[in-house]
Amino acid sequence: MNLSRMLNQRAADNKPVRVVMIGCGKFATMYLAQARRTPGIHVAGIADLNISRAKINLSAAGWPPEQFSAATFDDALGSGRTVLSENASALISAGAIDVVIEATGMPRAGISHCRQAIAAGHHIVMVNVEADVLAGPLLAREAAGAGVVYSLAWGDQPALICEHVDWARSCGFEVTAAGKGTRYLPDYHSLTPDTVWAVLQQYLDIDDPESINLQMFNSFLDGSKSAIEMTAVCNATGLIPQDAGLQFPSASRFELADICKPSSAGGVLTRSGTTEVVSSLTRAGETVAHHLAMGTFVVIQAGSDYARQCLREYHMLPDKTGQYGALYRPTHMIGLELGVSIASVALRGEPTGQPVCFSSDVVAIAKRDLKIGELLDGEGGHCVFGQQMPSEKSLSARTVPLGLSAGMRLVRNVASGQMLCRDDVDVGTADEATLARDEMVSAFAPPKIPPATQQ
């Protein structure tokens, strides 16, 4: 690793990597806390629709007011300061930028901002996983065609899991499963922004519900974010979702290889070469000892007797048969680690994870009985949650992608727990995101899914 050395050289040459940040929420604020301490980085512009909130977040991140006091973009470039703007498009098109970070979390906005950055000749780091699962493979191809890099965001779990998969394959191991930990119970699927606070209080040290975006936090608990993130992993690695999506088995970090393996081998997976998310809670609601709620993992299969012997000798958390082993990262630091992606795309021209196929999708499932005329409110809301599904199956069933569901109006009743299909909703006028999704589907025909493995 020599990224820090390369950044120091850019600082010594007075040629910092120039960055524009779109969205100044929690993830962005975490990165900005580190960016001001990183040699060779200049955050020239930050765009957010709420400038007052952005200033509060910057102050919380340790930025002195004079640092974000540039009057214009040209002033920022000449002074080393930062300009704040409500106009993301103006900052993206201003020129003299190396990397645009899309961190709005809004899929439609993310696709638009990404394409603007590509057109302007800037690398793009897509923190916005929601946009990535809608059209990421297409956006990555468009970026490559323009000579720039499209990358997943290091520090977020999908990029870290992709690194686990790359490590395993580069070492000659077959990947059985890759994924992360979370907090999950089956009834969490029905949580809404109105009911999630009671659950959040059980484990988060937050006193004021007004201080957080309850719909966003709800998406982490109702299963939507896990489905989105594991879909990003599949589409960047070629792994294929399980037939019914994520099962969220309870598991400690020391049980990963025993649980996240095919059912024929004593595990819970319906196939090998897939994704799974393990829960830090038992189905009775008790905390699992040594859980992996904030971590990531990969389970590999030893290919020889000698490799199995080594898994045992070097304590690579083998399963009871010695056939499988696990590697895990106990936590992730989200935006605090994003600098790895910035440096990688700008200085090495290399993404930290990138979608290459369309093997996985995220479909909208009714949280309750939905009635004709209701307006869907999308990810983390009151109406639907996201479920991971092999893309071949989601397309065959003509399902509604979770990322496009917000703003759609129901034209048929949908029972609780049912997938929403295109005939259930008024899809409205096709916008840029809808057209990009359709183009991605046409360009990246999903692979034929092999039958569930019993090996």
Secondary structure, DSSP 8 states (H G I E B T S, - for coil): --HHHHHHHHHHTT--EEEEEE--SHHHHHHHHHHTTSTTEEEEEEE-S-HHHHHHHHHHTT--GGGG--SSHHHHHHHS--EEES-HHHHHTTS--SEEEE----HHHHHHHHHHHHHTT-EEEE--HHHHHHHHHHHHHHHHHTT--EEE-TTSHHHHHHHHHHHHHHTT-EEEEEEEEE---GGGGG--TTTHHHHHTTT-----GGGS-HHHHHHHHSSHHHHHHHHHHHHHH-----TT-----B-BTTSHHHHSSBGGGTSSBSSSSEEEEEESB-TTS-B-TTB-TT-EEEEEE--SHHHHHHHHHTT----TTSSEEEEEES---GGGGTHHHHHIIIII---SS------EEEEEEESS-B-TT-B---TTSSSEEEEEEEHHHHHHTTB-BHHHHTT-EESS-B-TT-B-BGGGEE--S--HHHHHHHHHHHHS-----------
